[in-house]
Amino acid sequence: MEDERSFSDICGGRLALQRRYYSPSCREFCLSCPRLSLRSLTAVTCTVWLAAYGLFTLCENSMILSAAIFITLLGLLGYLHFVKIDQETLLIIDSLGIQMTSSYASGKESTTFIEMGKVKDIVINEAIYMKVIYYLCILLKDPVEPHRISQVVPVFQSAKPRLDCLIEVYRSCQEILAHQKATSTSP
């Protein structure tokens, strides 16, 4: 079963949450951000090139224009490949673990996998970021002392969804964790 709902991020931008239910023990959540705006890309490019043209008229050195074009292209490629994340995915399977994938605008993907045996819990935490914001995070067990937490792994770092979206994901993750605990304690 699959469904999609619209939410907003902490700045009011649009986000789309796709929920895929593969089984009672396996669910996937894809949070998609808006694509790169052609308007903002054009505005930044024009600003850089107009500033370069202004310097060119003062200095009469054509290297300034060439450098502006080169820097703009390199900056755009770097932004698309290392910064702009189009989609973040959380896949949770109760018998295996949790996989988090970030898909960049350039097509590059970054994946992190956490074994279910290392997961203590999934919680919604709050932070102060000029205002109070909420984020979903995975609490990892300390290998030496299992009742303690060794690490906090934030989820959906780039999209920064609001609390209503996080609650949807949180409830579903808690259902899977409860299912996992019930099946691991059953004889």
Secondary structure by P-SEA (a helix, b strand, c coil): cbbbbbbccccbbbbbbbbbbccccbbbbbbbcccccaaaaaaaaaaaaaaaaaaaaacccaaaaaaaaaaaaaaaaaaaccccccbbbbbbbccbbbbbbbbccccbbbbbbbbcccccbbbbbbbbcccbbbbbbbbbccccccccccbbbbccccccccaaaaaaaaaaaaaaaaaaaaaaacc
